[in-house]
Amino acid sequence: MKIQENVLLAPYTTFKIGGNARFFAQVSSVAELEEAVAFAKEGSDETRHLPIFVLGGGSNVLISDNGFDGLVIKNEIMGIVEEGERIIAGAGENWDNFVRYTVEEKGLNGLENLSAIPGTVGAAPVQNIGAYGVEAKNTIEWVEVYNLTTRKIEKLSNADCRFGYRDSIFKDERKNNIILRVSFLLSKNGKAMLEYKDLKMFFAGRADVPSLCEVRDAVIKVRAGKFPDLSKIGTAGSFFKNIVIPRTEYQTLLRKFPTAPAFLADPSRKVQGSTSTSSQNSVQEKSNDPAVKVPTAWVLDKVCNFKGVRRGNIGMFENQALVMVNYGGGTAREVRTFAEEIIFCVKQKTGLTIYPEVEFVG
Ligand SMILES: Cc1cc2nc3c(=O)[nH]c(=O)nc-3n(C[C@H](O)[C@H](O)[C@H](O)COP(=O)(O)OP(=O)(O)OC[C@H]3O[C@@H](n4cnc5c(N)ncnc54)[C@H](O)[C@@H]3O)c2cc1C
């Protein structure tokens, strides 16, 4: 394993933005990972106590124009083990290749709605990836991690991971953990989840139940219309999380915007108090006032009219107002400035606070 110096990170991200990593290591085994960690923790005087950042496919990060002043470890730990309906995958496996394998080669149900999400298996538990009514937490059995503090390997159960809406323990308490492998419990005879509007429309008029492969193909086709082609335009996908608020607050919103859509959020989800002045991580639980999810894309499109709006090299995608894109040459500074403008507009017009889904690094 080679530790490189001053490596440009932009090409390692789907946004195609970001300066240099002071040090950069690609690891494909636990032994290589331990070697890289030792370099950052007790290398020479010059490199001791370096901060570490773990990079997967770089599809949910905005890396600073100044880069990362530490060691970036790109996780390339591969391998897939099949134990009947349990499939264990290495963190460095490409997520969509893994989904294709479970659906097309193994005929297993559970991940088909999560088709075509960029990135790696190891990042899936971090923000509990979700799409079309399904979240990674529905099938994750356990997550194996390397704890950077104890330098030991540990196994966390699904409950230990404290999954929430685009959230898990790996975003705060366990931020010092590097995910090595993830075990998924899938099923041979499970039922396809077709409740989500786009999938219902896709299969409208079908009397029989679509096969798993058909559901996967449908998800890929629907997504192709919503996200730009990553080989041509840079993006990190949906830039903001959806708005999750108590139903009473939604009723207030309806008075001003009678057509505002909402869906009942999972009652176990955290409720972001939009009237709260606290930070993104500060949440409140209102079990007697069920949470609803208001699509942020609707607010950005219909209330703030950001769909297709461009600021320099950056813009909100013309097919999906939630997707920020880099038309080429965009900087992290431009993205942050535009994001602030959007957050301000939403607050002014609706009183609601929106939070980035994309992680700012460096
Ligand atoms: C076009 C597009 C569409 C998208 N659609 C969706 C969607 O439908 N649903 C959805 O949920 N997301 C979506 N995303 C976001 C993104 O694809 C997911 O969050 C994905 O899981 C990120 O994977 P990654 O490997 O690229 O992670 P990275 O961007 O490299 O990292 C993201 C975070 O995970 C951490 N991380 C990565 N690997 C590890 C590891 N092995 N151990 C510990 N921490 C790790 C990083 O440190 C960082 O904090 C989309 C992104 C794009 C560009």
The ligand as an SDF file (V2000), in Angstrom:
LIG
                    3D

 53 58  0  0  0  0  0  0  0  0999 V2000
  -26.8720   11.0720   -8.8440 C   0  0  0  0  0  0  0  0  0  0  0  0
  -26.9620   10.7190   -7.3790 C   0  0  0  0  0  0  0  0  0  0  0  0
  -28.1300   10.1360   -6.8960 C   0  0  0  0  0  0  0  0  0  0  0  0
  -28.2200    9.7930   -5.5330 C   0  0  0  0  0  0  0  0  0  0  0  0
  -29.3710    9.2130   -5.0960 N   0  0  0  0  0  0  0  0  0  0  0  0
  -29.4880    8.8650   -3.7900 C   0  0  0  0  0  0  0  0  0  0  0  0
  -30.6980    8.2430   -3.3030 C   0  0  0  0  0  0  0  0  0  0  0  0
  -31.6250    7.9840   -4.0540 O   0  0  0  0  0  0  0  0  0  0  0  0
  -30.7570    7.9400   -1.9820 N   0  0  0  0  0  0  0  0  0  0  0  0
  -29.7270    8.1780   -1.1280 C   0  0  0  0  0  0  0  0  0  0  0  0
  -29.8630    7.8710    0.0660 O   0  0  0  0  0  0  0  0  0  0  0  0
  -28.5710    8.7480   -1.5620 N   0  0  0  0  0  0  0  0  0  0  0  0
  -28.4430    9.1020   -2.8530 C   0  0  0  0  0  0  0  0  0  0  0  0
  -27.2820    9.6930   -3.3020 N   0  0  0  0  0  0  0  0  0  0  0  0
  -26.1990    9.9660   -2.3550 C   0  0  0  0  0  0  0  0  0  0  0  0
  -25.0630    8.9070   -2.3390 C   0  0  0  0  0  0  0  0  0  0  0  0
  -25.0580    8.1680   -3.5150 O   0  0  0  0  0  0  0  0  0  0  0  0
  -25.2000    7.9630   -1.1420 C   0  0  0  0  0  0  0  0  0  0  0  0
  -25.1920    8.6760    0.0700 O   0  0  0  0  0  0  0  0  0  0  0  0
  -24.0650    6.9220   -1.1210 C   0  0  0  0  0  0  0  0  0  0  0  0
  -24.3190    5.9650   -0.1240 O   0  0  0  0  0  0  0  0  0  0  0  0
  -22.6970    7.5510   -0.8760 C   0  0  0  0  0  0  0  0  0  0  0  0
  -21.7380    6.5350   -1.1030 O   0  0  0  0  0  0  0  0  0  0  0  0
  -20.2120    6.8620   -1.3570 P   0  0  0  0  0  0  0  0  0  0  0  0
  -19.4730    5.5830   -1.3340 O   0  0  0  0  0  0  0  0  0  0  0  0
  -20.0810    7.6740   -2.6000 O   0  0  0  0  0  0  0  0  0  0  0  0
  -19.8620    7.7210   -0.0650 O   0  0  0  0  0  0  0  0  0  0  0  0
  -18.9310    8.9980    0.0360 P   0  0  0  0  0  0  0  0  0  0  0  0
  -19.6010   10.1420   -0.6450 O   0  0  0  0  0  0  0  0  0  0  0  0
  -17.5540    8.6800   -0.3750 O   0  0  0  0  0  0  0  0  0  0  0  0
  -18.9870    9.2540    1.6180 O   0  0  0  0  0  0  0  0  0  0  0  0
  -20.1830    9.6360    2.2260 C   0  0  0  0  0  0  0  0  0  0  0  0
  -20.0020    9.5240    3.7440 C   0  0  0  0  0  0  0  0  0  0  0  0
  -19.8500    8.1500    4.1090 O   0  0  0  0  0  0  0  0  0  0  0  0
  -18.6070    7.9660    4.7750 C   0  0  0  0  0  0  0  0  0  0  0  0
  -18.0790    6.6710    4.3720 N   0  0  0  0  0  0  0  0  0  0  0  0
  -17.8910    6.1970    3.1270 C   0  0  0  0  0  0  0  0  0  0  0  0
  -17.4130    4.9520    3.1700 N   0  0  0  0  0  0  0  0  0  0  0  0
  -17.2620    4.6400    4.4820 C   0  0  0  0  0  0  0  0  0  0  0  0
  -16.7970    3.4980    5.1730 C   0  0  0  0  0  0  0  0  0  0  0  0
  -16.3600    2.3990    4.5540 N   0  0  0  0  0  0  0  0  0  0  0  0
  -16.7720    3.5410    6.5410 N   0  0  0  0  0  0  0  0  0  0  0  0
  -17.2100    4.6420    7.2090 C   0  0  0  0  0  0  0  0  0  0  0  0
  -17.6690    5.7440    6.5940 N   0  0  0  0  0  0  0  0  0  0  0  0
  -17.6900    5.7320    5.2440 C   0  0  0  0  0  0  0  0  0  0  0  0
  -17.7250    9.1150    4.3370 C   0  0  0  0  0  0  0  0  0  0  0  0
  -16.7080    9.3640    5.2890 O   0  0  0  0  0  0  0  0  0  0  0  0
  -18.7450   10.2250    4.2670 C   0  0  0  0  0  0  0  0  0  0  0  0
  -19.0060   10.6820    5.5760 O   0  0  0  0  0  0  0  0  0  0  0  0
  -27.1470   10.0460   -4.6570 C   0  0  0  0  0  0  0  0  0  0  0  0
  -25.9780   10.6440   -5.1610 C   0  0  0  0  0  0  0  0  0  0  0  0
  -25.8760   10.9690   -6.5070 C   0  0  0  0  0  0  0  0  0  0  0  0
  -24.6110   11.5710   -7.0380 C   0  0  0  0  0  0  0  0  0  0  0  0
  1  2  1  0
  2  3  1  0
  2 52  2  0
  3  4  2  0
  4  5  1  0
  4 50  1  0
  5  6  2  0
  6  7  1  0
  6 13  1  0
  7  8  2  0
  7  9  1  0
  9 10  1  0
 10 11  2  0
 10 12  1  0
 12 13  2  0
 13 14  1  0
 14 15  1  0
 14 50  1  0
 15 16  1  0
 16 17  1  0
 16 18  1  0
 18 19  1  0
 18 20  1  0
 20 21  1  0
 20 22  1  0
 22 23  1  0
 23 24  1  0
 24 25  2  0
 24 26  1  0
 24 27  1  0
 27 28  1  0
 28 29  2  0
 28 30  1  0
 28 31  1  0
 31 32  1  0
 32 33  1  0
 33 34  1  0
 33 48  1  0
 34 35  1  0
 35 36  1  0
 35 46  1  0
 36 37  1  0
 36 45  1  0
 37 38  2  0
 38 39  1  0
 39 40  1  0
 39 45  2  0
 40 41  1  0
 40 42  2  0
 42 43  1  0
 43 44  2  0
 44 45  1  0
 46 47  1  0
 46 48  1  0
 48 49  1  0
 50 51  2  0
 51 52  1  0
 52 53  1  0
M  END
$$$$
